[in-house]
Amino acid sequence: MQDSQAKASCATGTVAGLAFHHVGCAVRDIEKAVEFYCGTLGFKRITPPVPVPSQKVSVCFVELGPGNLLELVEGVEAGSPVGPLIEKTGGGPYHLCFEVPDLDAAIKALRKKRCFPLTRFEQHVQGLSRFAFLLTPDRHLFELCETERSPT
């Protein structure tokens, strides 16, 4: 495929307002991971660990550079979705997250493209409020997040 064809094929999305937000990284211990990424590598912690009870995890955001976020995800109880990954591989990157202005519309558009919704939840963190995990047709995990809306 020629370069201009590749650009054209990627330029027409089906999800309005889709923008990269972060990479999720499963970790055994969030504080040790923060110490490595911030203390050793010099990146900037931008949130304290935030519990996400519905997912049985705690998360913390680290800024790797302007617009480049890493979400450290630690399972905090049995049944955590990152538990099996940590047991099998020791952890590491496991999902991409994209911000959307309308979570419901984005899920609807992606279902038409054979993406399979897994779970949805609400959590107020980093200016975001609603989240959903989906699988691509090739079984890659990704997350959608919606910006908090101002009360009207």
C-alpha positions as a Markdown table, in Angstrom:
| # | Residue | x | y | z |
|---|---|---|---|---|
| 1 | Met | 0.0 | 0.0 | 0.0 |
| 2 | Gln | 1.3 | 3.4 | -0.9 |
| 3 | Asp | 1.8 | 6.0 | 1.8 |
| 4 | Ser | -1.0 | 8.2 | 0.6 |
| 5 | Gln | -3.4 | 5.2 | 0.6 |
| 6 | Ala | -2.3 | 4.3 | 4.1 |
| 7 | Lys | -3.0 | 7.8 | 5.3 |
| 8 | Ala | -6.4 | 7.9 | 3.6 |
| 9 | Ser | -7.4 | 4.6 | 5.0 |
| 10 | Cys | -6.6 | 5.7 | 8.6 |
| 11 | Ala | -8.1 | 9.2 | 8.2 |
| 12 | Thr | -11.7 | 8.1 | 8.1 |
| 13 | Gly | -12.7 | 6.9 | 11.5 |
| 14 | Thr | -16.2 | 5.8 | 12.7 |
| 15 | Val | -16.0 | 7.2 | 16.2 |
| 16 | Ala | -16.4 | 11.0 | 16.5 |
| 17 | Gly | -13.8 | 12.8 | 18.6 |
| 18 | Leu | -11.7 | 9.7 | 19.3 |
| 19 | Ala | -8.3 | 10.8 | 20.8 |
| 20 | Phe | -5.5 | 8.8 | 22.4 |
| 21 | His | -5.5 | 9.1 | 26.3 |
| 22 | His | -3.1 | 6.6 | 27.9 |
| 23 | Val | -1.5 | 3.2 | 28.0 |
| 24 | Gly | -2.6 | 1.0 | 30.8 |
| 25 | Cys | 0.2 | -1.0 | 32.6 |
| 26 | Ala | -0.5 | -3.8 | 35.1 |
| 27 | Val | 1.8 | -3.6 | 38.1 |
| 28 | Arg | 2.3 | -5.8 | 41.2 |
| 29 | Asp | 2.8 | -2.7 | 43.5 |
| 30 | Ile | 1.7 | 0.7 | 42.5 |
| 31 | Glu | 4.1 | 2.6 | 44.9 |
| 32 | Lys | 7.1 | 0.6 | 43.6 |
| 33 | Ala | 6.1 | 1.3 | 40.0 |
| 34 | Val | 5.7 | 5.0 | 40.8 |
| 35 | Glu | 9.1 | 5.0 | 42.4 |
| 36 | Phe | 10.6 | 3.5 | 39.3 |
| 37 | Tyr | 8.9 | 5.7 | 36.7 |
| 38 | Cys | 9.1 | 8.9 | 38.7 |
| 39 | Gly | 12.1 | 8.4 | 41.0 |
| 40 | Thr | 14.4 | 6.5 | 38.6 |
| 41 | Leu | 13.3 | 7.6 | 35.2 |
| 42 | Gly | 12.3 | 11.1 | 36.2 |
| 43 | Phe | 8.7 | 11.2 | 34.9 |
| 44 | Lys | 5.9 | 13.1 | 36.8 |
| 45 | Arg | 3.2 | 11.6 | 38.9 |
| 46 | Ile | 0.0 | 13.4 | 38.2 |
| 47 | Thr | -2.5 | 11.6 | 40.5 |
| 48 | Pro | -2.2 | 9.7 | 43.8 |
| 49 | Pro | -3.4 | 6.1 | 43.7 |
| 50 | Val | -7.2 | 6.1 | 43.2 |
| 51 | Pro | -9.3 | 3.1 | 44.1 |
| 52 | Val | -11.6 | 1.8 | 41.4 |
| 53 | Pro | -13.8 | -0.6 | 43.5 |
| 54 | Ser | -15.9 | -1.8 | 40.6 |
| 55 | Gln | -12.8 | -3.1 | 38.9 |
| 56 | Lys | -11.0 | -4.3 | 42.1 |
| 57 | Val | -8.0 | -2.1 | 41.2 |
| 58 | Ser | -6.2 | 1.0 | 42.2 |
| 59 | Val | -4.8 | 3.3 | 39.5 |
| 60 | Cys | -2.3 | 6.1 | 39.3 |
| 61 | Phe | -1.4 | 8.3 | 36.3 |
| 62 | Val | 2.2 | 9.2 | 35.4 |
| 63 | Glu | 3.0 | 11.8 | 32.7 |
| 64 | Leu | 5.8 | 10.5 | 30.4 |
| 65 | Gly | 5.8 | 13.8 | 28.4 |
| 66 | Pro | 3.2 | 16.3 | 27.2 |
| 67 | Gly | 0.1 | 14.4 | 26.3 |
| 68 | Asn | 1.6 | 11.0 | 27.0 |
| 69 | Leu | 0.1 | 9.3 | 30.0 |
| 70 | Leu | 0.8 | 5.9 | 31.6 |
| 71 | Glu | -1.9 | 4.4 | 33.9 |
| 72 | Leu | -0.4 | 2.1 | 36.5 |
| 73 | Val | -3.0 | -0.5 | 37.5 |
| 74 | Glu | -2.6 | -2.6 | 40.6 |
| 75 | Gly | -5.1 | -5.4 | 41.4 |
| 76 | Val | -6.2 | -4.9 | 45.0 |
| 77 | Glu | -8.4 | -8.0 | 45.6 |
| 78 | Ala | -9.1 | -11.4 | 44.2 |
| 79 | Gly | -10.9 | -11.3 | 40.9 |
| 80 | Ser | -9.1 | -8.2 | 39.7 |
| 81 | Pro | -8.9 | -8.1 | 35.8 |
| 82 | Val | -5.1 | -7.6 | 36.0 |
| 83 | Gly | -4.5 | -10.5 | 38.4 |
| 84 | Pro | -4.2 | -13.2 | 35.7 |
| 85 | Leu | -1.8 | -11.0 | 33.6 |
| 86 | Ile | 0.4 | -10.3 | 36.6 |
| 87 | Glu | 0.5 | -14.0 | 37.6 |
| 88 | Lys | 1.3 | -15.1 | 34.0 |
| 89 | Thr | 3.7 | -12.4 | 32.8 |
| 90 | Gly | 4.6 | -10.3 | 35.8 |
| 91 | Gly | 2.5 | -7.4 | 34.4 |
| 92 | Gly | 3.2 | -4.8 | 31.7 |
| 93 | Pro | 1.3 | -2.8 | 29.1 |
| 94 | Tyr | -2.1 | -4.4 | 28.4 |
| 95 | His | -4.5 | -1.8 | 27.0 |
| 96 | Leu | -4.8 | 1.5 | 25.1 |
| 97 | Cys | -7.3 | 4.0 | 26.2 |
| 98 | Phe | -9.0 | 6.5 | 23.9 |
| 99 | Glu | -11.0 | 9.6 | 25.1 |
| 100 | Val | -14.4 | 10.2 | 23.4 |
| 101 | Pro | -17.0 | 13.0 | 23.9 |
| 102 | Asp | -19.9 | 10.5 | 24.0 |
| 103 | Leu | -19.3 | 7.0 | 25.4 |
| 104 | Asp | -22.6 | 5.6 | 24.3 |
| 105 | Ala | -22.3 | 6.8 | 20.7 |
| 106 | Ala | -18.7 | 5.5 | 20.5 |
| 107 | Ile | -19.7 | 2.0 | 21.8 |
| 108 | Lys | -22.6 | 1.9 | 19.3 |
| 109 | Ala | -20.3 | 2.8 | 16.4 |
| 110 | Leu | -17.6 | 0.3 | 17.5 |
| 111 | Arg | -20.2 | -2.5 | 17.9 |
| 112 | Lys | -21.1 | -2.0 | 14.2 |
| 113 | Lys | -17.4 | -2.7 | 13.5 |
| 114 | Arg | -17.4 | -6.0 | 15.4 |
| 115 | Cys | -15.9 | -4.7 | 18.7 |
| 116 | Phe | -17.2 | -6.5 | 21.7 |
| 117 | Pro | -18.1 | -4.5 | 24.9 |
| 118 | Leu | -16.9 | -6.1 | 28.1 |
| 119 | Thr | -17.6 | -3.9 | 31.0 |
| 120 | Arg | -18.7 | -0.3 | 31.8 |
| 121 | Phe | -18.3 | 1.7 | 34.9 |
| 122 | Glu | -18.2 | 5.2 | 36.4 |
| 123 | Gln | -15.3 | 6.6 | 38.3 |
| 124 | His | -14.2 | 10.2 | 38.7 |
| 125 | Val | -10.5 | 10.4 | 38.0 |
| 126 | Gln | -8.3 | 12.8 | 36.0 |
| 127 | Gly | -11.3 | 14.8 | 34.7 |
| 128 | Leu | -13.0 | 11.6 | 33.4 |
| 129 | Ser | -16.2 | 10.0 | 34.5 |
| 130 | Arg | -17.4 | 7.1 | 32.4 |
| 131 | Phe | -15.4 | 4.2 | 31.1 |
| 132 | Ala | -15.8 | 1.0 | 29.0 |
| 133 | Phe | -13.5 | -1.8 | 28.1 |
| 134 | Leu | -13.9 | -3.5 | 24.7 |
| 135 | Leu | -12.2 | -6.2 | 22.6 |
| 136 | Thr | -11.3 | -5.6 | 18.9 |
| 137 | Pro | -12.2 | -8.3 | 16.4 |
| 138 | Asp | -8.6 | -9.5 | 16.9 |
| 139 | Arg | -9.1 | -9.7 | 20.7 |
| 140 | His | -7.0 | -6.6 | 21.6 |
| 141 | Leu | -8.2 | -4.9 | 24.8 |
| 142 | Phe | -8.9 | -1.2 | 24.7 |
| 143 | Glu | -10.7 | 1.3 | 26.9 |
| 144 | Leu | -12.8 | 4.2 | 26.1 |
| 145 | Cys | -13.1 | 7.1 | 28.6 |
| 146 | Glu | -15.5 | 10.1 | 28.5 |
| 147 | Thr | -14.8 | 13.6 | 29.8 |
| 148 | Glu | -16.8 | 14.6 | 32.8 |
| 149 | Arg | -19.8 | 16.7 | 31.8 |
| 150 | Ser | -20.6 | 19.9 | 33.6 |
| 151 | Pro | -24.0 | 19.8 | 35.4 |
| 152 | Thr | -26.6 | 21.7 | 33.5 |
